[in-house]
């Protein structure tokens, strides 16, 4: 029972952390390579705004 209780608590904390992370703004655009092909999973961070994003499958 202790094992299940620990798993449930860890799951709750993980879900709560994700829910509270939220977003403070929007970064829009498309990430491409030199051939204009999308770069899925590319990460962008703008230090001045302290904002970051990860591109989806289409580079958006």
HELIX and SHEET records of a PDB file:
HELIX    1   1 UNK A    2  UNK A   21  1                                  20    
SHEET    1   A 2 UNK A  43  UNK A  46  0                                        
SHEET    2   A 2 UNK A  51  UNK A  54 -1                                        
END                                                                             
